Amino acid sequence: MNVTSEKMPLWQQLQAVAEVLQAIRSGVSGTAAMAQVAPALRPGVQALLFHVLRSLGRAQELRHLLAKRAPPPPADALLCTALALAWHEQDAPYETFTLVNQTVEAAKKNAATRAQASFINACLRRFLRERDELVAATHKNPLAVWNHPKWWIELLKKDWPTQWQRILAANNQHAPMTLRVNTRRSTVSAYLQTLEQAGMAAVATGDSGVILAQPRPVFDLPGFAEGVVSVQDGAAQQATPLLLAGLHSEKALRVLDACAAPGGKTAHLLEYADCDVTALDVDAQRCVRITQTLDRLQLKATVLTADAAQVATWWDGQLFDAVLLDAPCSASGIVRRHPDIRWLRRETDIAQLALIQARLLKALWPVVKPGGRLLYCTCSVFKAEGQAQIQTFLARNTEATLLASPGHLMPFNGAKEDLVPDNSPSEHDGFYYALLEKRAA
């Protein structure tokens, strides 16, 4: 992936996509794998990669029909890359014959796949001859139809028997670019006018959000460098008003943002109200990102590198008016934006993450003052990380009251009739929110 030419042939892009796909299959996140791609290649490779990841289940089933025995990982990744891009002719980013020719060229020019070039060529030529029959043969396979692991599909069926298909379909859509307007610096209506003057179509969403008609590089956005706007999904923008609306104090609210990186919600807290915010993250590098976010927005918070569950290592003994716990989770609600997640997660991860979430809830509840609040949230649609987690917590903590809050938000298609009434439909990722209040003694 060390190509430096500005204009890259398609075979080089396909080669890079296959290398990133192989890295993801080995457990590397898409973000980390893409960071190894040469900058000149990166935009084209990411666009192709996202297409591949959204059709990878279909591609894997087609590869199985074409070759029962998987070739070595580099060749398999390249073959699946081509099949994912070419299986649906109307959606293919290039003519299918071009994709096939350039994939074979990529195989020939890479030492890791050169020995399998003839095999890849034979498979893809057969695919071109028998495409309709081969694709039809995969239609009954859920992995091919939904492009999610089987365990993921089954868990959604169990958790959401009437909505699982809508969730999976939403996960395969492109997510929009949503911005949060810094209401200390501007208003939604004023910023929409600014965007219109810059030739950027957009619509308002929520109290302080804007959805762009077309994604843009962040530094092309008017006022981004000056801290007027930030990139943040509409579901994530609900955290701050949920936690702080109607919460009063004679002095600045004392707020804890646990698991705070990269700092989007920390910044929103400070934009929304006069707060004394402590932001924690266990990773020092991620804490740097929090500080960078705050610097751009000209905001101040106390940023600490610490494990939020190890309270004795960071807490000064003063209770908090409000705690935001954006807990580590499966990220099953943000698959639209990060299509690699579905292929990285394992079924056993859910129970392990639920244990971490329970540990954090137990550790942080004592630092909430009587009459104060804790907002628990995850970017997950799995009930083990949301509804079930909070039901267990409430059963064990009788001084906790569940206030009106959205519960599970579904990606893209918003609320449905069987969810809590205050969960209104809109364009956003999948999330879970539970607002807890500690009753005064």
N, C-alpha and C positions, 0 to 999 in steps of 0.2 A: 504494500500500500504506500510505497514511497514515490509515486508518480508525481511529477511536478509540472508537466506541461499544462498550459491554460486550457487547451481544447483537447478533450480526451475522446478517443474513439470509444464506441459503445462497448467493445470487448473489454476494455480496461475498466469501465464502470461495472460491467457484469462480474468481472473477476473480483473487484473490490466488494461488491454486494455479497458474493458467495463467501468471501473471507469473513465479513462481518456476521453473516448468518452462521457460519461454522463456530465463531466465537460465542454467539448467543446460545447455540446448542450446547456449548461446553460450560455454560453458566455465567458468562460475562454479560453485563447489561448492555443494551443497545447503545446507550449514551457513551459508555466507556469504550466500546468497540468502535464507534464512529469517530471518537477522538483520535484514533490511530490512522484514520484515512487522511490522505493528503488534502490540504485545504482546497486546492483547485478542483478536486474530485467530489468534495463533500456534498454540495447541494444536489447534484444529480444522483449520487449514490444513495443519499437519504430518501429521496423521492421514490427511487426504485425499491429500496429496502422496505419501506412502509407498504408498498404494493405487495411485495413478496410475503411479508409477515401476515398481511390480511388474507392471503390465499394459501398459506403454507400447508394447512390441513389437506386441502384439495391436491396440492402439488405432491405431498407425501403419498397420498393414496394412488395418484397417477403413476408415480415412480414405482410403487409396489406392483402395479399391474404391468408395467414395462419391464421390470427386473425384480423378481421375487427376492433376490439376494442383494442387499445394499452394497454399492461400491464403497471404496475408502471414503472417509468423511469429506475430504476436499472435493472429490468428484461428485459425491452425493449432494453436497451443498450447491455446487454449480448446476447440476441437473435439476434440482428442485427450484432453484432460482429461475431457470428458464421456463419450467412448467408453470410456476406460479404466475409469471408474467404473460404467458401465452395461452393459458387454458381457455380463457374467455375472450374470444377474438375482438368483440366490440369494445372491451375495456383495456385491451393490450396497449401499452405505451408506444410500441413500435409494431410494424408489420411482423407477423409471426415468422415468416421466412427469414427476415432480417435478424430477429432474435435468435433463431436457431443457428444461422450462419455465424453470428458474432459470439454465441456461446461456444461453439466448436473452436472458433479462433482463440477465445479465452483459454480453453482447455489446452490447446496446443502450445500456447505461449507461457504457460505456468508449469514449472518443474513438478509441482505437487499433483498436477492433473494430466500431464502430457501422456502418461502411459494409458490413461482411460479415455483419451480423446476420441478414438474410434468407437468405443462403447457408447459414449455420450452422443456421438453423431448418429449411431444406429438407433438409439432410444428415441431421439428427437425426430428423426425422419419417420420412424414408425408412428410417433405421436401425430405428426402432420397428416399422415395417410389415414389414421384411424381415430382422429380426434373425437368425433361425435360419439362413436361407440364407447371409447374409453371414458369420456366424461360422463356419459349416461350410466356407465357401470359404477361410478362413484356416488351417484345421487342418493343412494340409500344409506350411505355411511355418514353418521353425524359429524365425524371429524372433518370430512370433506365439505359437508353442507354448511357447517357453522364456523369452521376454522378456529376451533378452540379444542383443547384437550378433552378427552372423554370425561375425566373426573370433574372438570370444571362445568361441563354441560349438565352432568348428573346432579351436582350440588345446587346449581341454579334451579333445576327442575324441582328439587326438594324444597328449597327456600321460597321459590316464587313460581308455584305451579301454573299460574295464569299469566305470568309476565316474562318467563324465561326466554321465550323466542324474541320478544321485543328488546330485551337487554342484549342478547347476543347480536341481533341485527344492528343495534345502535353501536355496539363495540366495533363493528366493521365499517362504520362511517368515518369520514374525516371530521375532526373537531374544529370548530371555528377559533379564531384568535379573539379572546375577550380581554378587555382592559378594565382596570379600576381607576377611576378618576380620584386624585387626591383632593378631597373637598376643602382642604385648608388652602388650596392654591387655585381651584377652579370649580366649575359645576359641570354636570353632565350636559346640560343644554349648551353651555358656552363651548365645551370641548367638541361637541358634535358640529357646531358651527365652524370651529377651527379645522376639523377634519374635512368638512365640505369645501372649505376654501382651498385646502391642500389637494382636493380631488380624490379624497378617500371616503367611500360610502360606508356608513355605519348606522346602527340603531342602538337605542338605550336598552338596558336590561337591569332590573333590580334598582336599588337606591343609588348606586354609584358606578354602575357598569356600562360598558360600551362594547358591542360586538361588531367587529370589522367584517365587511363583505368579503374582503380578500386579505389573507395574512400579509404582513409587511415586516421587514427587518426592524428590530426595535428602535434603532437609532435613526430610522426614517420617520418615526412617529413624531409629530409636533409635540414639543415639551417633554419628551421622554428623558433626555439627558438632564433637564432641569428639575425633574421630579414631579411633573404634573400628572403623569400616569404611570401605572405599572401593569405588567401582564399578570392576570389572575383569573382563573375560571369563575363563572358565576356561582357555582356551588361553594367554592372556597370563600367567596366574598360574603357569604352568609354568617361566617363564624363570628366576626367582631360585633355586628349589631345584635346577634343572638345573645352573646355573653354580656354586653355592656348596656344595652337599651334598658332604661328605667333603673339602673343601678346608681345610687347616689352616695356621695361622701362629702364631708365638710372640707376635705382637702383632696389632692390628686389621688385618683384610685390607684391602689397598689395591685399590680397585675403580674401574674407569672405566665409566660409562654413557654411551656415545656415542649421539647422536641421541635425547636423553632426554625431550624434551617429549611429553606434558604432565606427566610425572613419576611416573606410576603404578608403573613398574618401579623407578625410583630409590627410591621410598618402600618398596617391597616388599623391596629389598635391605637397607635400614636396619632394617626390622622383623624380618627373618629372622636377621641375624647382626650382630656388632659389626664395622662396616666404616668405613673412611675412603673416602667415595665422592666422586668428581669426576663431575659431570653436565654434559654439553655439549649445546648446540643452536646451530645457525647463526642462528636467528631470535631477536632480543632480546625480542620480545613473547612468544614461546613460552617463553623462559627465565623470564619473569615468572610464567607458569603453573606452572612447576616449583616456584618458590619458594612460590607460594600453596598448592600441594599439600602441600609439606613443612611449611609453617607450620600448616596445619590439623591435621596429624598430629603436630605437635611434634617434628619430626625436623630434622637438620642435614646439609647436604652443601655441597660447594664447587660452585657453579653458575657456569658460564662460557659466554659467548656466543662461539662459535668454530666454524669448519668443522673437523670431526673429522679430515678427510683432510689438512688443513694442520697437521701435527703440530708443526712448529717454532714455530707461533704460540701454542701453549697448553701444551705439555708441559714439565715441570720437569726431565726427564731421569731420574726415578725410575721403575723398571719396575713394572708392575701385576701383582698376583696373579691378577686376573680382569678380563676386559673383556666387557661386554655390548654387542654391536653389533646393535641393532634397526634394520636398514637401511631407508632409503626404498624403497618398493616400490609395486606396482600396487594394493595393498589389495584384491586379488581374493578374499581370504578373509573379508572383513568386509562383504560385500554385503548380508547379512541386516540389519545395523544401518545401513548407508549405501547404500540402493538406488540413489542417484544415481551411484555410482562406475562402474557398468557403462556408463552413458551418457556419462560424462565421459572415460573412457579411450579411447585410440586404439591400434591394433595396433602402431604404431611405438614406443609408450611402453615396451614390455616390453624391447626391446633397449637402449634408452637407460638405463632403470633398472638393467639388469644391468651396464652399464658403470660406473655410479655405485657399485653394490654391490661390484664387483671392486676399484674404486679405494679404497674404504674398507677392505676386507679387507687389501689390500696395505699401506696406510698404517698400520693399527693393529696388525698382527701383530708388528712390531718392538718395540712397547711392552709386550708380554707377557713376563714373566720366564720363564726356563727352569723347567719344572715347573708353570707357570701355565696358565690356560685362557682361551679366547675362545669365547663363545657367539654364534653367528651366527643371527639369526632375521629372518623377514619374515612379515607377515600376508598371505601370498600362497599360492595353490595351483598356480601355474604353475612348472613345473620349471626354467625358465630362471632364476628367482629363488631357487631352492632347491637341489635335488639337483644340477643341472648346474653351478650356481655353485660348489658345494663340491667337486665332482669335479675341476673345473679348478684350484681353489685347491690341493687336495692333490697334484695332479700337479706343481705348480710349487713346492711347499714340502715337501720331504721330511722336515723336522724336525717336521711337524705330524701328529698322530695323531687320527683320528676316534673319539671315545669313544661309548659307547651313548647314543643320543638319539633322540627320536621321529621325526625326518625330517618328512615331510609329514603334517600333521593335516588331515583333511577337515572341512568345516563341518557341524555338527549331528549327522551320523551316526557320528562317531568313526572308529576304525580299521577296516580290512578285512583279510582274510587275506593279501593280497599286500604289506602294509606291514610294517615292522620289528616284532618281537614286543612291544617295550615300549611300543608305541603303543596304549593302551587306549581303548575306546569311551567317550564321554561327551558331554555337551551343551556344545559350544564352537564358536568360530569356526574358520576355516581358517588354519593357520599352518605355518611350516617352522622346524625347529630342527636345528642341527648344533653339537655341543660338541667343540671342538678343544683338544687339549693340546699344549703345546710341549715336546718331549723335551729333557731336560737334556743338555748337551754331554758 
